Amino acid sequence: APSSARARGIEGLLSYNPEDSPWRAWLGYSLAAVEDRIDGVDVRRSWDQRHALSGGVTWARARWDFALRAIAHSGWPTTTVTPAAD
């Protein structure tokens, strides 16, 4: 069990929302780190995402809405698995 934890980061968001237009768009970026201290060693959390970029576009008119969204992030920490004969 961790004796302490620390989270830090920064996030930015740009959005495009003109009046009287069916189009909306956004682009976001975050830089973050989350660590647990276990036995005096800082260990990244399993869901830690150092860099994350997301964006999307929507179009809406009358009864129709269309949306496209994407997200990319740096990999989650992994644990090395070594196969063993049983």
PyMOL Python script that loads the backbone (N, CA, C, O; Angstrom):
from pymol import cmd

cmd.read_pdbstr("""\
ATOM      1  N   ALA A   1       0.844  -1.177   0.000  1.00  0.00           N
ATOM      2  CA  ALA A   1       0.000   0.000   0.000  1.00  0.00           C
ATOM      3  C   ALA A   1       0.893   1.244   0.000  1.00  0.00           C
ATOM      4  O   ALA A   1       1.885   1.298   0.727  1.00  0.00           O
ATOM      5  N   PRO A   2       0.547   2.227  -0.802  1.00  0.00           N
ATOM      6  CA  PRO A   2       1.358   3.444  -0.853  1.00  0.00           C
ATOM      7  C   PRO A   2       1.298   4.234   0.451  1.00  0.00           C
ATOM      8  O   PRO A   2       0.266   4.269   1.120  1.00  0.00           O
ATOM      9  N   SER A   3       2.410   4.863   0.801  1.00  0.00           N
ATOM     10  CA  SER A   3       2.443   5.717   1.989  1.00  0.00           C
ATOM     11  C   SER A   3       2.008   7.138   1.651  1.00  0.00           C
ATOM     12  O   SER A   3       1.580   7.882   2.534  1.00  0.00           O
ATOM     13  N   SER A   4       2.115   7.523   0.362  1.00  0.00           N
ATOM     14  CA  SER A   4       1.658   8.840  -0.089  1.00  0.00           C
ATOM     15  C   SER A   4       1.497   8.806  -1.605  1.00  0.00           C
ATOM     16  O   SER A   4       1.874   7.838  -2.267  1.00  0.00           O
ATOM     17  N   ALA A   5       0.931   9.877  -2.134  1.00  0.00           N
ATOM     18  CA  ALA A   5       0.735   9.996  -3.590  1.00  0.00           C
ATOM     19  C   ALA A   5       0.883  11.456  -3.980  1.00  0.00           C
ATOM     20  O   ALA A   5       0.697  12.358  -3.163  1.00  0.00           O
ATOM     21  N   ARG A   6       1.224  11.669  -5.251  1.00  0.00           N
ATOM     22  CA  ARG A   6       1.369  13.036  -5.755  1.00  0.00           C
ATOM     23  C   ARG A   6       0.846  13.094  -7.184  1.00  0.00           C
ATOM     24  O   ARG A   6       1.159  12.235  -8.008  1.00  0.00           O
ATOM     25  N   ALA A   7       0.045  14.118  -7.464  1.00  0.00           N
ATOM     26  CA  ALA A   7      -0.480  14.351  -8.815  1.00  0.00           C
ATOM     27  C   ALA A   7      -0.167  15.796  -9.187  1.00  0.00           C
ATOM     28  O   ALA A   7      -0.350  16.711  -8.384  1.00  0.00           O
ATOM     29  N   ARG A   8       0.304  15.984 -10.408  1.00  0.00           N
ATOM     30  CA  ARG A   8       0.578  17.344 -10.879  1.00  0.00           C
ATOM     31  C   ARG A   8       0.385  17.373 -12.387  1.00  0.00           C
ATOM     32  O   ARG A   8       0.536  16.353 -13.060  1.00  0.00           O
ATOM     33  N   GLY A   9       0.053  18.538 -12.912  1.00  0.00           N
ATOM     34  CA  GLY A   9      -0.129  18.641 -14.348  1.00  0.00           C
ATOM     35  C   GLY A   9      -0.707  19.972 -14.777  1.00  0.00           C
ATOM     36  O   GLY A   9      -0.986  20.850 -13.960  1.00  0.00           O
ATOM     37  N   ILE A  10      -0.879  20.094 -16.078  1.00  0.00           N
ATOM     38  CA  ILE A  10      -1.441  21.293 -16.678  1.00  0.00           C
ATOM     39  C   ILE A  10      -2.256  20.860 -17.900  1.00  0.00           C
ATOM     40  O   ILE A  10      -1.927  19.876 -18.562  1.00  0.00           O
ATOM     41  N   GLU A  11      -3.323  21.611 -18.185  1.00  0.00           N
ATOM     42  CA  GLU A  11      -4.194  21.263 -19.301  1.00  0.00           C
ATOM     43  C   GLU A  11      -4.618  22.532 -20.033  1.00  0.00           C
ATOM     44  O   GLU A  11      -4.843  23.574 -19.418  1.00  0.00           O
ATOM     45  N   GLY A  12      -4.724  22.425 -21.352  1.00  0.00           N
ATOM     46  CA  GLY A  12      -5.188  23.551 -22.155  1.00  0.00           C
ATOM     47  C   GLY A  12      -6.277  23.098 -23.112  1.00  0.00           C
ATOM     48  O   GLY A  12      -6.287  21.948 -23.552  1.00  0.00           O
ATOM     49  N   LEU A  13      -7.192  24.002 -23.435  1.00  0.00           N
ATOM     50  CA  LEU A  13      -8.298  23.666 -24.325  1.00  0.00           C
ATOM     51  C   LEU A  13      -8.574  24.845 -25.257  1.00  0.00           C
ATOM     52  O   LEU A  13      -8.705  25.985 -24.812  1.00  0.00           O
ATOM     53  N   LEU A  14      -8.659  24.556 -26.551  1.00  0.00           N
ATOM     54  CA  LEU A  14      -9.069  25.533 -27.550  1.00  0.00           C
ATOM     55  C   LEU A  14     -10.408  25.079 -28.099  1.00  0.00           C
ATOM     56  O   LEU A  14     -10.597  23.897 -28.389  1.00  0.00           O
ATOM     57  N   SER A  15     -11.342  26.015 -28.245  1.00  0.00           N
ATOM     58  CA  SER A  15     -12.639  25.631 -28.794  1.00  0.00           C
ATOM     59  C   SER A  15     -13.079  26.628 -29.852  1.00  0.00           C
ATOM     60  O   SER A  15     -12.718  27.804 -29.811  1.00  0.00           O
ATOM     61  N   TYR A  16     -13.861  26.139 -30.794  1.00  0.00           N
ATOM     62  CA  TYR A  16     -14.397  26.921 -31.903  1.00  0.00           C
ATOM     63  C   TYR A  16     -15.913  26.770 -31.842  1.00  0.00           C
ATOM     64  O   TYR A  16     -16.448  25.703 -32.142  1.00  0.00           O
ATOM     65  N   ASN A  17     -16.605  27.843 -31.451  1.00  0.00           N
ATOM     66  CA  ASN A  17     -18.058  27.814 -31.262  1.00  0.00           C
ATOM     67  C   ASN A  17     -18.699  29.077 -31.848  1.00  0.00           C
ATOM     68  O   ASN A  17     -19.215  29.901 -31.093  1.00  0.00           O
ATOM     69  N   PRO A  18     -18.680  29.248 -33.159  1.00  0.00           N
ATOM     70  CA  PRO A  18     -19.255  30.470 -33.731  1.00  0.00           C
ATOM     71  C   PRO A  18     -20.780  30.483 -33.607  1.00  0.00           C
ATOM     72  O   PRO A  18     -21.433  29.443 -33.692  1.00  0.00           O
ATOM     73  N   GLU A  19     -21.330  31.682 -33.404  1.00  0.00           N
ATOM     74  CA  GLU A  19     -22.789  31.815 -33.363  1.00  0.00           C
ATOM     75  C   GLU A  19     -23.373  31.525 -34.738  1.00  0.00           C
ATOM     76  O   GLU A  19     -22.727  31.767 -35.757  1.00  0.00           O
ATOM     77  N   ASP A  20     -24.580  31.013 -34.763  1.00  0.00           N
ATOM     78  CA  ASP A  20     -25.314  30.759 -36.012  1.00  0.00           C
ATOM     79  C   ASP A  20     -24.576  29.837 -36.969  1.00  0.00           C
ATOM     80  O   ASP A  20     -24.757  29.938 -38.183  1.00  0.00           O
ATOM     81  N   SER A  21     -23.755  28.948 -36.449  1.00  0.00           N
ATOM     82  CA  SER A  21     -23.069  27.971 -37.287  1.00  0.00           C
ATOM     83  C   SER A  21     -23.359  26.577 -36.752  1.00  0.00           C
ATOM     84  O   SER A  21     -23.411  26.386 -35.537  1.00  0.00           O
ATOM     85  N   PRO A  22     -23.547  25.607 -37.623  1.00  0.00           N
ATOM     86  CA  PRO A  22     -23.782  24.250 -37.146  1.00  0.00           C
ATOM     87  C   PRO A  22     -22.497  23.559 -36.686  1.00  0.00           C
ATOM     88  O   PRO A  22     -22.555  22.455 -36.145  1.00  0.00           O
ATOM     89  N   TRP A  23     -21.357  24.179 -36.889  1.00  0.00           N
ATOM     90  CA  TRP A  23     -20.066  23.564 -36.581  1.00  0.00           C
ATOM     91  C   TRP A  23     -19.546  23.959 -35.204  1.00  0.00           C
ATOM     92  O   TRP A  23     -19.656  25.113 -34.788  1.00  0.00           O
ATOM     93  N   ARG A  24     -18.983  22.987 -34.514  1.00  0.00           N
ATOM     94  CA  ARG A  24     -18.284  23.186 -33.252  1.00  0.00           C
ATOM     95  C   ARG A  24     -17.033  22.308 -33.308  1.00  0.00           C
ATOM     96  O   ARG A  24     -17.046  21.230 -33.902  1.00  0.00           O
ATOM     97  N   ALA A  25     -15.959  22.779 -32.686  1.00  0.00           N
ATOM     98  CA  ALA A  25     -14.729  21.987 -32.668  1.00  0.00           C
ATOM     99  C   ALA A  25     -13.942  22.302 -31.395  1.00  0.00           C
ATOM    100  O   ALA A  25     -14.110  23.364 -30.796  1.00  0.00           O
ATOM    101  N   TRP A  26     -13.092  21.377 -30.995  1.00  0.00           N
ATOM    102  CA  TRP A  26     -12.236  21.601 -29.836  1.00  0.00           C
ATOM    103  C   TRP A  26     -10.952  20.795 -29.988  1.00  0.00           C
ATOM    104  O   TRP A  26     -10.906  19.789 -30.696  1.00  0.00           O
ATOM    105  N   LEU A  27      -9.913  21.263 -29.305  1.00  0.00           N
ATOM    106  CA  LEU A  27      -8.615  20.600 -29.266  1.00  0.00           C
ATOM    107  C   LEU A  27      -8.057  20.809 -27.863  1.00  0.00           C
ATOM    108  O   LEU A  27      -7.975  21.940 -27.382  1.00  0.00           O
ATOM    109  N   GLY A  28      -7.678  19.726 -27.216  1.00  0.00           N
ATOM    110  CA  GLY A  28      -7.163  19.820 -25.852  1.00  0.00           C
ATOM    111  C   GLY A  28      -5.864  19.055 -25.697  1.00  0.00           C
ATOM    112  O   GLY A  28      -5.630  18.058 -26.380  1.00  0.00           O
ATOM    113  N   TYR A  29      -5.015  19.534 -24.786  1.00  0.00           N
ATOM    114  CA  TYR A  29      -3.742  18.866 -24.489  1.00  0.00           C
ATOM    115  C   TYR A  29      -3.527  18.894 -22.985  1.00  0.00           C
ATOM    116  O   TYR A  29      -3.807  19.895 -22.325  1.00  0.00           O
ATOM    117  N   SER A  30      -3.029  17.792 -22.453  1.00  0.00           N
ATOM    118  CA  SER A  30      -2.688  17.771 -21.034  1.00  0.00           C
ATOM    119  C   SER A  30      -1.325  17.113 -20.835  1.00  0.00           C
ATOM    120  O   SER A  30      -0.943  16.189 -21.553  1.00  0.00           O
ATOM    121  N   LEU A  31      -0.621  17.614 -19.853  1.00  0.00           N
ATOM    122  CA  LEU A  31       0.669  17.078 -19.427  1.00  0.00           C
ATOM    123  C   LEU A  31       0.510  16.802 -17.940  1.00  0.00           C
ATOM    124  O   LEU A  31       0.269  17.722 -17.159  1.00  0.00           O
ATOM    125  N   ALA A  32       0.641  15.550 -17.546  1.00  0.00           N
ATOM    126  CA  ALA A  32       0.358  15.195 -16.152  1.00  0.00           C
ATOM    127  C   ALA A  32       1.248  14.051 -15.678  1.00  0.00           C
ATOM    128  O   ALA A  32       1.815  13.302 -16.474  1.00  0.00           O
ATOM    129  N   ALA A  33       1.350  13.942 -14.373  1.00  0.00           N
ATOM    130  CA  ALA A  33       2.074  12.829 -13.748  1.00  0.00           C
ATOM    131  C   ALA A  33       1.387  12.497 -12.431  1.00  0.00           C
ATOM    132  O   ALA A  33       1.038  13.388 -11.656  1.00  0.00           O
ATOM    133  N   VAL A  34       1.200  11.214 -12.192  1.00  0.00           N
ATOM    134  CA  VAL A  34       0.602  10.741 -10.939  1.00  0.00           C
ATOM    135  C   VAL A  34       1.472   9.599 -10.430  1.00  0.00           C
ATOM    136  O   VAL A  34       1.704   8.620 -11.138  1.00  0.00           O
ATOM    137  N   GLU A  35       1.951   9.733  -9.199  1.00  0.00           N
ATOM    138  CA  GLU A  35       2.861   8.729  -8.636  1.00  0.00           C
ATOM    139  C   GLU A  35       2.460   8.367  -7.214  1.00  0.00           C
ATOM    140  O   GLU A  35       1.972   9.205  -6.455  1.00  0.00           O
ATOM    141  N   ASP A  36       2.674   7.107  -6.871  1.00  0.00           N
ATOM    142  CA  ASP A  36       2.514   6.627  -5.502  1.00  0.00           C
ATOM    143  C   ASP A  36       3.907   6.406  -4.921  1.00  0.00           C
ATOM    144  O   ASP A  36       4.836   6.035  -5.639  1.00  0.00           O
ATOM    145  N   ARG A  37       4.045   6.633  -3.627  1.00  0.00           N
ATOM    146  CA  ARG A  37       5.306   6.312  -2.957  1.00  0.00           C
ATOM    147  C   ARG A  37       5.102   4.996  -2.222  1.00  0.00           C
ATOM    148  O   ARG A  37       4.312   4.902  -1.282  1.00  0.00           O
ATOM    149  N   ILE A  38       5.833   3.981  -2.675  1.00  0.00           N
ATOM    150  CA  ILE A  38       5.725   2.645  -2.092  1.00  0.00           C
ATOM    151  C   ILE A  38       7.107   2.225  -1.619  1.00  0.00           C
ATOM    152  O   ILE A  38       8.039   2.141  -2.419  1.00  0.00           O
ATOM    153  N   ASP A  39       7.245   1.964  -0.343  1.00  0.00           N
ATOM    154  CA  ASP A  39       8.534   1.579   0.264  1.00  0.00           C
ATOM    155  C   ASP A  39       9.642   2.560  -0.106  1.00  0.00           C
ATOM    156  O   ASP A  39      10.769   2.153  -0.388  1.00  0.00           O
ATOM    157  N   GLY A  40       9.317   3.866  -0.104  1.00  0.00           N
ATOM    158  CA  GLY A  40      10.312   4.896  -0.365  1.00  0.00           C
ATOM    159  C   GLY A  40      10.636   5.127  -1.830  1.00  0.00           C
ATOM    160  O   GLY A  40      11.525   5.918  -2.146  1.00  0.00           O
ATOM    161  N   VAL A  41       9.927   4.450  -2.733  1.00  0.00           N
ATOM    162  CA  VAL A  41      10.181   4.585  -4.177  1.00  0.00           C
ATOM    163  C   VAL A  41       8.933   5.141  -4.845  1.00  0.00           C
ATOM    164  O   VAL A  41       7.824   4.679  -4.578  1.00  0.00           O
ATOM    165  N   ASP A  42       9.116   6.151  -5.730  1.00  0.00           N
ATOM    166  CA  ASP A  42       7.988   6.705  -6.487  1.00  0.00           C
ATOM    167  C   ASP A  42       7.670   5.789  -7.666  1.00  0.00           C
ATOM    168  O   ASP A  42       8.540   5.481  -8.480  1.00  0.00           O
ATOM    169  N   VAL A  43       6.400   5.356  -7.746  1.00  0.00           N
ATOM    170  CA  VAL A  43       5.939   4.436  -8.788  1.00  0.00           C
ATOM    171  C   VAL A  43       4.780   5.093  -9.527  1.00  0.00           C
ATOM    172  O   VAL A  43       3.833   5.570  -8.902  1.00  0.00           O
ATOM    173  N   ARG A  44       4.853   5.120 -10.880  1.00  0.00           N
ATOM    174  CA  ARG A  44       3.766   5.704 -11.665  1.00  0.00           C
ATOM    175  C   ARG A  44       2.485   4.900 -11.474  1.00  0.00           C
ATOM    176  O   ARG A  44       2.512   3.672 -11.405  1.00  0.00           O
ATOM    177  N   ARG A  45       1.372   5.607 -11.392  1.00  0.00           N
ATOM    178  CA  ARG A  45       0.071   4.936 -11.303  1.00  0.00           C
ATOM    179  C   ARG A  45      -0.214   4.176 -12.587  1.00  0.00           C
ATOM    180  O   ARG A  45       0.296   4.538 -13.647  1.00  0.00           O
ATOM    181  N   SER A  46      -1.018   3.133 -12.504  1.00  0.00           N
ATOM    182  CA  SER A  46      -1.297   2.298 -13.679  1.00  0.00           C
ATOM    183  C   SER A  46      -2.052   3.060 -14.758  1.00  0.00           C
ATOM    184  O   SER A  46      -1.969   2.692 -15.930  1.00  0.00           O
ATOM    185  N   TRP A  47      -2.789   4.113 -14.399  1.00  0.00           N
ATOM    186  CA  TRP A  47      -3.552   4.879 -15.382  1.00  0.00           C
ATOM    187  C   TRP A  47      -2.888   6.199 -15.743  1.00  0.00           C
ATOM    188  O   TRP A  47      -3.516   7.063 -16.356  1.00  0.00           O
ATOM    189  N   ASP A  48      -1.620   6.360 -15.367  1.00  0.00           N
ATOM    190  CA  ASP A  48      -0.891   7.596 -15.648  1.00  0.00           C
ATOM    191  C   ASP A  48      -0.757   7.811 -17.153  1.00  0.00           C
ATOM    192  O   ASP A  48      -0.343   6.906 -17.878  1.00  0.00           O
ATOM    193  N   GLN A  49      -1.103   8.994 -17.615  1.00  0.00           N
ATOM    194  CA  GLN A  49      -0.964   9.375 -19.025  1.00  0.00           C
ATOM    195  C   GLN A  49      -0.158  10.661 -19.066  1.00  0.00           C
ATOM    196  O   GLN A  49      -0.704  11.741 -18.843  1.00  0.00           O
ATOM    197  N   ARG A  50       1.126  10.561 -19.344  1.00  0.00           N
ATOM    198  CA  ARG A  50       2.007  11.733 -19.314  1.00  0.00           C
ATOM    199  C   ARG A  50       1.540  12.799 -20.296  1.00  0.00           C
ATOM    200  O   ARG A  50       1.408  13.967 -19.929  1.00  0.00           O
ATOM    201  N   HIS A  51       1.292  12.408 -21.534  1.00  0.00           N
ATOM    202  CA  HIS A  51       0.829  13.337 -22.567  1.00  0.00           C
ATOM    203  C   HIS A  51      -0.500  12.828 -23.118  1.00  0.00           C
ATOM    204  O   HIS A  51      -0.641  11.639 -23.407  1.00  0.00           O
ATOM    205  N   ALA A  52      -1.462  13.715 -23.262  1.00  0.00           N
ATOM    206  CA  ALA A  52      -2.749  13.332 -23.862  1.00  0.00           C
ATOM    207  C   ALA A  52      -3.222  14.468 -24.767  1.00  0.00           C
ATOM    208  O   ALA A  52      -3.180  15.640 -24.394  1.00  0.00           O
ATOM    209  N   LEU A  53      -3.671  14.094 -25.957  1.00  0.00           N
ATOM    210  CA  LEU A  53      -4.174  15.044 -26.940  1.00  0.00           C
ATOM    211  C   LEU A  53      -5.549  14.566 -27.381  1.00  0.00           C
ATOM    212  O   LEU A  53      -5.718  13.401 -27.742  1.00  0.00           O
ATOM    213  N   SER A  54      -6.538  15.464 -27.352  1.00  0.00           N
ATOM    214  CA  SER A  54      -7.884  15.081 -27.775  1.00  0.00           C
ATOM    215  C   SER A  54      -8.463  16.199 -28.631  1.00  0.00           C
ATOM    216  O   SER A  54      -8.085  17.363 -28.506  1.00  0.00           O
ATOM    217  N   GLY A  55      -9.372  15.821 -29.485  1.00  0.00           N
ATOM    218  CA  GLY A  55     -10.017  16.811 -30.342  1.00  0.00           C
ATOM    219  C   GLY A  55     -11.300  16.253 -30.916  1.00  0.00           C
ATOM    220  O   GLY A  55     -11.551  15.049 -30.873  1.00  0.00           O
ATOM    221  N   GLY A  56     -12.101  17.146 -31.449  1.00  0.00           N
ATOM    222  CA  GLY A  56     -13.346  16.694 -32.039  1.00  0.00           C
ATOM    223  C   GLY A  56     -14.027  17.785 -32.834  1.00  0.00           C
ATOM    224  O   GLY A  56     -13.715  18.969 -32.713  1.00  0.00           O
ATOM    225  N   VAL A  57     -14.966  17.346 -33.650  1.00  0.00           N
ATOM    226  CA  VAL A  57     -15.768  18.226 -34.488  1.00  0.00           C
ATOM    227  C   VAL A  57     -17.206  17.741 -34.428  1.00  0.00           C
ATOM    228  O   VAL A  57     -17.460  16.538 -34.475  1.00  0.00           O
ATOM    229  N   THR A  58     -18.149  18.670 -34.324  1.00  0.00           N
ATOM    230  CA  THR A  58     -19.565  18.301 -34.387  1.00  0.00           C
ATOM    231  C   THR A  58     -20.276  19.193 -35.405  1.00  0.00           C
ATOM    232  O   THR A  58     -19.892  20.338 -35.642  1.00  0.00           O
ATOM    233  N   TRP A  59     -21.312  18.629 -35.988  1.00  0.00           N
ATOM    234  CA  TRP A  59     -22.183  19.351 -36.901  1.00  0.00           C
ATOM    235  C   TRP A  59     -23.610  19.015 -36.508  1.00  0.00           C
ATOM    236  O   TRP A  59     -23.969  17.844 -36.390  1.00  0.00           O
ATOM    237  N   ALA A  60     -24.423  20.046 -36.306  1.00  0.00           N
ATOM    238  CA  ALA A  60     -25.812  19.823 -35.880  1.00  0.00           C
ATOM    239  C   ALA A  60     -26.734  20.754 -36.654  1.00  0.00           C
ATOM    240  O   ALA A  60     -26.508  21.963 -36.718  1.00  0.00           O
ATOM    241  N   ARG A  61     -27.782  20.172 -37.242  1.00  0.00           N
ATOM    242  CA  ARG A  61     -28.815  20.919 -37.962  1.00  0.00           C
ATOM    243  C   ARG A  61     -30.138  20.194 -37.785  1.00  0.00           C
ATOM    244  O   ARG A  61     -30.228  18.980 -37.964  1.00  0.00           O
ATOM    245  N   ALA A  62     -31.151  20.949 -37.435  1.00  0.00           N
ATOM    246  CA  ALA A  62     -32.506  20.402 -37.289  1.00  0.00           C
ATOM    247  C   ALA A  62     -32.467  19.166 -36.397  1.00  0.00           C
ATOM    248  O   ALA A  62     -32.106  19.258 -35.224  1.00  0.00           O
ATOM    249  N   ARG A  63     -32.836  18.013 -36.946  1.00  0.00           N
ATOM    250  CA  ARG A  63     -32.891  16.783 -36.149  1.00  0.00           C
ATOM    251  C   ARG A  63     -31.637  15.940 -36.277  1.00  0.00           C
ATOM    252  O   ARG A  63     -31.589  14.841 -35.723  1.00  0.00           O
ATOM    253  N   TRP A  64     -30.611  16.415 -36.992  1.00  0.00           N
ATOM    254  CA  TRP A  64     -29.409  15.619 -37.227  1.00  0.00           C
ATOM    255  C   TRP A  64     -28.208  16.183 -36.464  1.00  0.00           C
ATOM    256  O   TRP A  64     -27.981  17.393 -36.434  1.00  0.00           O
ATOM    257  N   ASP A  65     -27.457  15.287 -35.856  1.00  0.00           N
ATOM    258  CA  ASP A  65     -26.185  15.627 -35.199  1.00  0.00           C
ATOM    259  C   ASP A  65     -25.136  14.604 -35.638  1.00  0.00           C
ATOM    260  O   ASP A  65     -25.384  13.398 -35.606  1.00  0.00           O
ATOM    261  N   PHE A  66     -23.985  15.086 -36.041  1.00  0.00           N
ATOM    262  CA  PHE A  66     -22.869  14.214 -36.372  1.00  0.00           C
ATOM    263  C   PHE A  66     -21.670  14.658 -35.555  1.00  0.00           C
ATOM    264  O   PHE A  66     -21.444  15.855 -35.377  1.00  0.00           O
ATOM    265  N   ALA A  67     -20.903  13.701 -35.059  1.00  0.00           N
ATOM    266  CA  ALA A  67     -19.740  14.029 -34.239  1.00  0.00           C
ATOM    267  C   ALA A  67     -18.587  13.098 -34.567  1.00  0.00           C
ATOM    268  O   ALA A  67     -18.786  11.923 -34.876  1.00  0.00           O
ATOM    269  N   LEU A  68     -17.392  13.634 -34.495  1.00  0.00           N
ATOM    270  CA  LEU A  68     -16.169  12.868 -34.687  1.00  0.00           C
ATOM    271  C   LEU A  68     -15.214  13.290 -33.574  1.00  0.00           C
ATOM    272  O   LEU A  68     -14.970  14.479 -33.373  1.00  0.00           O
ATOM    273  N   ARG A  69     -14.684  12.318 -32.864  1.00  0.00           N
ATOM    274  CA  ARG A  69     -13.811  12.609 -31.735  1.00  0.00           C
ATOM    275  C   ARG A  69     -12.616  11.676 -31.784  1.00  0.00           C
ATOM    276  O   ARG A  69     -12.744  10.526 -32.203  1.00  0.00           O
ATOM    277  N   ALA A  70     -11.447  12.161 -31.356  1.00  0.00           N
ATOM    278  CA  ALA A  70     -10.236  11.337 -31.317  1.00  0.00           C
ATOM    279  C   ALA A  70      -9.429  11.694 -30.073  1.00  0.00           C
ATOM    280  O   ALA A  70      -9.463  12.824 -29.586  1.00  0.00           O
ATOM    281  N   ILE A  71      -8.710  10.703 -29.580  1.00  0.00           N
ATOM    282  CA  ILE A  71      -7.823  10.922 -28.438  1.00  0.00           C
ATOM    283  C   ILE A  71      -6.581  10.060 -28.617  1.00  0.00           C
ATOM    284  O   ILE A  71      -6.655   8.925 -29.089  1.00  0.00           O
ATOM    285  N   ALA A  72      -5.455  10.613 -28.236  1.00  0.00           N
ATOM    286  CA  ALA A  72      -4.187   9.872 -28.261  1.00  0.00           C
ATOM    287  C   ALA A  72      -3.443  10.220 -26.978  1.00  0.00           C
ATOM    288  O   ALA A  72      -3.491  11.359 -26.512  1.00  0.00           O
ATOM    289  N   HIS A  73      -2.764   9.243 -26.418  1.00  0.00           N
ATOM    290  CA  HIS A  73      -1.996   9.511 -25.203  1.00  0.00           C
ATOM    291  C   HIS A  73      -0.771   8.631 -25.164  1.00  0.00           C
ATOM    292  O   HIS A  73      -0.711   7.583 -25.808  1.00  0.00           O
ATOM    293  N   SER A  74       0.206   9.076 -24.398  1.00  0.00           N
ATOM    294  CA  SER A  74       1.395   8.247 -24.223  1.00  0.00           C
ATOM    295  C   SER A  74       0.981   6.993 -23.468  1.00  0.00           C
ATOM    296  O   SER A  74      -0.010   6.990 -22.738  1.00  0.00           O
ATOM    297  N   GLY A  75       1.736   5.955 -23.648  1.00  0.00           N
ATOM    298  CA  GLY A  75       1.358   4.652 -23.108  1.00  0.00           C
ATOM    299  C   GLY A  75       1.264   4.589 -21.605  1.00  0.00           C
ATOM    300  O   GLY A  75       1.918   5.337 -20.878  1.00  0.00           O
ATOM    301  N   TRP A  76       0.442   3.685 -21.171  1.00  0.00           N
ATOM    302  CA  TRP A  76       0.330   3.415 -19.750  1.00  0.00           C
ATOM    303  C   TRP A  76       1.522   2.564 -19.335  1.00  0.00           C
ATOM    304  O   TRP A  76       2.053   1.802 -20.142  1.00  0.00           O
ATOM    305  N   PRO A  77       1.943   2.689 -18.085  1.00  0.00           N
ATOM    306  CA  PRO A  77       3.045   1.842 -17.617  1.00  0.00           C
ATOM    307  C   PRO A  77       2.670   0.366 -17.738  1.00  0.00           C
ATOM    308  O   PRO A  77       1.504  -0.001 -17.587  1.00  0.00           O
ATOM    309  N   THR A  78       3.638  -0.448 -18.002  1.00  0.00           N
ATOM    310  CA  THR A  78       3.381  -1.886 -18.154  1.00  0.00           C
ATOM    311  C   THR A  78       4.217  -2.675 -17.150  1.00  0.00           C
ATOM    312  O   THR A  78       5.198  -2.175 -16.601  1.00  0.00           O
ATOM    313  N   THR A  79       3.816  -3.882 -16.934  1.00  0.00           N
ATOM    314  CA  THR A  79       4.552  -4.793 -16.085  1.00  0.00           C
ATOM    315  C   THR A  79       5.124  -5.898 -16.963  1.00  0.00           C
ATOM    316  O   THR A  79       4.405  -6.494 -17.764  1.00  0.00           O
ATOM    317  N   THR A  80       6.397  -6.165 -16.814  1.00  0.00           N
ATOM    318  CA  THR A  80       7.025  -7.225 -17.583  1.00  0.00           C
ATOM    319  C   THR A  80       6.475  -8.564 -17.125  1.00  0.00           C
ATOM    320  O   THR A  80       6.418  -8.849 -15.929  1.00  0.00           O
ATOM    321  N   VAL A  81       6.072  -9.381 -18.087  1.00  0.00           N
ATOM    322  CA  VAL A  81       5.539 -10.711 -17.792  1.00  0.00           C
ATOM    323  C   VAL A  81       6.510 -11.728 -18.354  1.00  0.00           C
ATOM    324  O   VAL A  81       6.871 -11.667 -19.529  1.00  0.00           O
ATOM    325  N   THR A  82       6.933 -12.659 -17.522  1.00  0.00           N
ATOM    326  CA  THR A  82       7.853 -13.709 -17.940  1.00  0.00           C
ATOM    327  C   THR A  82       7.126 -15.035 -17.890  1.00  0.00           C
ATOM    328  O   THR A  82       6.656 -15.443 -16.828  1.00  0.00           O
ATOM    329  N   PRO A  83       7.023 -15.728 -19.046  1.00  0.00           N
ATOM    330  CA  PRO A  83       6.331 -17.023 -19.030  1.00  0.00           C
ATOM    331  C   PRO A  83       7.135 -18.060 -18.236  1.00  0.00           C
ATOM    332  O   PRO A  83       8.365 -18.035 -18.225  1.00  0.00           O
ATOM    333  N   ALA A  84       6.439 -18.937 -17.599  1.00  0.00           N
ATOM    334  CA  ALA A  84       7.087 -19.998 -16.825  1.00  0.00           C
ATOM    335  C   ALA A  84       6.371 -21.305 -17.118  1.00  0.00           C
ATOM    336  O   ALA A  84       5.148 -21.347 -17.250  1.00  0.00           O
ATOM    337  N   ALA A  85       7.152 -22.365 -17.217  1.00  0.00           N
ATOM    338  CA  ALA A  85       6.578 -23.699 -17.446  1.00  0.00           C
ATOM    339  C   ALA A  85       5.908 -24.152 -16.161  1.00  0.00           C
ATOM    340  O   ALA A  85       6.402 -23.917 -15.058  1.00  0.00           O
ATOM    341  N   ASP A  86       4.755 -24.816 -16.338  1.00  0.00           N
ATOM    342  CA  ASP A  86       4.011 -25.282 -15.159  1.00  0.00           C
ATOM    343  C   ASP A  86       4.011 -26.776 -15.133  1.00  0.00           C
ATOM    344  O   ASP A  86       3.440 -27.378 -14.224  1.00  0.00           O
TER     345      ASP A  86
END
""", "prot")
cmd.dss("prot")
cmd.show_as("cartoon", "prot")
cmd.util.cbc("prot")
cmd.orient("prot")
